[in-house]
Amino acid sequence: MTITQLHYVLAVAEHQNFTKAAQKVFVTQPTLSMQIQKLEEELEVQIFDRSKKPIELTEVGKKIVFQARNIVNESDRIQDIVDQQKGFIGGEFRLGIIPTIMPTLLPMFLTNFIKKYPKVKLKIEELHTEAIIEKLQDGHLDAAIAATPLEHETIKERVLYYEPFVAYTPPGHRLSKEQKIKPEELDVDDILLLEDGHCFKEGILNICKTNKDTDNASFQLESGSFETLIKLANEGLGMTLLPYLHTLELPEKESNNLRMFEEPSPAREVSLIYNKSELKMQIIEALQQIISGVVRGAVAFNNVKIVSPLQQKN
């Protein structure tokens, strides 16, 4: 049994196709098939059911793949240890970012990061949280940026910043005359929400699933776009809530409709998350430093106080 064979097994398990797996690991299909067959003969089991289309793992194959992933991660750790010892920050790094964060945060840090760490090849994907967790567990992402806490046993979290939510109240809305808004003044039936929903709880806003009853509503919105929510609010269909960073580049006409909350402002926690195997920690730490720095700079420039949910409870 070799590490190379385990890499081949993981590739076939991912793509469910020998030809695509061979392309992924840069070998010919006959070479990959032969090595997997050798491993199966050595173990005296069938890892894959080749009679199925697409190819499926056998029951014992599922257990082998789970263990193979752990072994491959541990083997990668050796190179990781060497890189850290040498102070090397480079190589491919796969980063996932959730859609409500990516459009505003990525332009803020990407150029700075590339200039400071030119040897790192970032591969960035926009993904929802569930897909991020799955890809982190499968080893298809090195880290991600998401709203937390997730409290997932296989994932570690490093808080980057706490981002206040800002109310967008168009002219004529019942709260448009207020200088600052209290969370208890909000009515969930009056708020235009993203498809996954948002809710206030105990004075803290967290991204969450909503069980809002829409049976009596005149329309039901399922949108992943803050721009859509703003346009609908401008049409008099309600108000909406925006993450603070999203408000920084709004046109003056729309920024006049923003209302901050009374302090401590309800906020979401945004973290850099990664697998508990802690591979490529030198790049994770570099990302944390760059992102925390640019966000603090943006917040300080706009004179906004950001506090953690723990501080909000005190």
N, C-alpha and C positions, 0 to 999 in steps of 0.2 A: 504494500500500500504506500502510495506517495502523495505528497501535497498536490502535485500536478494532477493526479487522478481525481483527487477531491475537487479541485477547481473545475475539472471537466464535468463531474457529476452535478455540481451546483449550477453550471451553465445550462446543462440539459434540463434540470429541474425548473430553471427560470423560464426558458424559451419553449419547453415541451416539444423540441424539434432538434434532431442531431445536426442538421445542416446549419441552422441559425446559431446553435451553440458553438459549433466549430468556428464560424466566422467571428463570434464574440471573443474566443480565446486564441484566435489567429493560428489555427492549425487546420489541416485537411479533415474532412468528415471521416474518411477511413481511419485516420490516426486516432481521432477522438473516440470513435466507436470501438476500436481495438483496445484502447486503454481502459475504457469502462467495462468491456467484456472481461478483460484480465482481472479487474478488481472484483467483478461478480464471481468469477471462477475461484479467486482466492478466498472470498468470503463464503462461497457456496450458497449464494442467494441471488435472486433477481431484484435489482434496484428499480428497474423500470419495466412497466407493462407495455411492450412494443406493439401489442395487438390493438391497442386503443389509438384513436386519432382525435385530438393530439395525444402524444405519449403521456402516460400518467405514472406517478410513483406507486409502487406497491406499498403495502402497509409497513413492511420492514424498511422499504426505501425511504419512507417519510422520516423514520427514526434515524436512518443513516444520514440523510440530508441535514437534519437538525444538528447532529453531532459534527458533521463535516464543516458546517458553517462555524461552529465554535473553534474547531481545529485550525481552519484557515485564518480566522481572526487572530488567534494566538500566534500563528506563524507570521502574520503581518506585523504583530507587535514587536518582533525582533528587529525588523527594519525601522520601525517607529522609534525604538529605543536608540538605535544607532543615529538616526536623524536628529533626535533631541540632544544626544551627547555632542554631536558636531555643531549644534545650533542651526541646522539646516531647516529652512521654512520654504518648502516647495513641493512640486508634484501635483497630481490631480486631486481636487477636492470638490465633492458633490454636495451642493447646498440646496435645500428646499426652503421655500418661503410661502406662507399662506397669502391668498389673494388680497386680503384687506390690509396687508402690511407692505407687500412687494412694490406697488407703484410709487409709494412715497419714500420708503426707507432706502430701497436699492440705489436710486440716483444720488442719495446723500452720502453713501459710503463707498460705492464701487470704484470710482476713479481714484480716491485716496488709497484704497487697499491695493489696487493694481500697481500704482506707482511705488508704494512702500514695499510690496512683496511681489516683484515681477516674476519670480520663479514658481509662484502658485498658479495653477491652471484651474480657475473656478468654472464649474459646470453647474448652472443655476436652473432650478425648476420651480414653477409656480404650482403648488399643490395644496389641496385641502388637508386639514389636520389628520384625518383618518388615513389618508394615503401616505402622509409623512411618517406616521408611526409605523405603518407596515413596511415602508422602505428602509427605515432606520433599523428595524428588527431583522430584515432580510439582508442588510449590508449594502443596499443599493444607494444609500445616502450616508455621507459622513456626519452631517449635522443639518439642523434646520432652524428657522426663526419662526416662532409661533406664539400665540396667546397662551399663557399658562395661569395657574398650575394645571398640569395634566395628571399628576400623581400616578404615573405609569411605572410599574416595577422594573422594566428593562431600560428606562430612559432617565437620563440625568438632565437637570435644568440649571442654567446660569442666567439670572435675571440681567437683562440689558438696560431696561428702563420701564418706568410706569407712565403710560400715556393717558392724559385726561380725555374724556369725551366732552364734546362741545355741542350744544343745542343749536340747530338751524331752524329759526322761527321766521317765516316770511311775513311781510306786512299783512295785517289783518288777523294774524293768529292771536289767540288769547294771551300768549306769553311774550308777544313781540315788543311790548312796552316795558318789560322787566329789564333791569340792568344786569341782574344775576338771578339764576334760577335755583330753586331748591329741588332735590330729587323727588320729594313727596308731591310736588306740583305736577309731575308728569302723569299722563294717562296713557296706558299701553294701547288703548283703542285709538289714540290720536297720533301714534308714532309710526312712521313708515320704517319698516325694518328690512334688513337683508334676509335672504332666503333661509339662513341658518338661525336667524333671530338673535336679539339682544335683550337683556333685561337688567333692571336694577335690583339689587338685593342688599339690604342692610346698608344703604348709602354707598355701595360700591358697584360699579358697573363691570360686569364680566360678560364676555361672549358666551352665550348659552342657547340651548334649545328652548323654543317658546311653544307653549300649548295654547296660544291665543285662539279663542273661538272666532272663526271667520264665517260662520253660517249666516249671520245677519249682516255681514259687510257687503257693501256695494261692489267691491272688487277685492281680489286677492293678489298680492304682489309676491313674486319670487324672483328677486334680482340680486346679483352679486356685485352691483355697481353703485357706488355712492353718488356718481353723477346722475344716475337715473332717479335716485331718491331725492336729490336736490331739485331736479326738474319737476317732479311730481309735487313736491312741497310748494314750488313756485306757482303751480297751477291751483293752489288752494286745497290740496288733498290732505293736508296735515303738516306736521313737523317731522324732523328726523334728527338723528344723533350721528356725529362724525368724530372719528379719532382726531386728536389735536393736530398731528402732523399733516393730515389731509387738508386742513384748513389754511395752511401757510401760503398756498399759491392760488387761492380763490380770487376771482376778480373783485374789485372794490364793491361793486353793486351787490354781490352775494355775501362778501365778508361783513357787510353792514347788517346782515341778518343773523350773525352769530351771537350767541349768548353763552358766557361762561357760567359754570355752576358756582355756588357759594363754596368756599374752602371748608373742609378738604374736598376737592373735586373728585367725583367718581372717576375711576380710571381702570384701564386694563393693564395687566402685567404682560410684558413682552420679553421672551427669553430665547437664548441660544440653547437648543436641546440636542442631545447626542446619545448614542448607545452607551450603556454602562461599560462596554469594553474599553472605552476611552482611547481609541486610536486617533492619531493625528492631533494630539492635544496642543501642540505648538501652534498649529494653524487656528484651532478653535480659540485659543487665548489671544492670538493676533486679531481675529475677527471681533472678539469681545472688546478689545481695547479701542479699535478703530470706530466701531459702531457706537459704543458708549460715549466716546469723545465727540462725535459729530452731533449726536442727539442732544447732549448737554449743551453744546454750543448753540444749536438752534433754539433750544428752550430758553437759555440765558439771554439770547439776542432779543427774543420776543417777551422777555420779562414774565414768564409764566412759572408758577410754582408747581412742581410735580412731586407728589408724595406717594408713598407706598400704601397699599390697602391696610397694612398693619398699623401705619401711622394714622390712617383715617379712623380706625376703631378707637384710638386713644383720645 
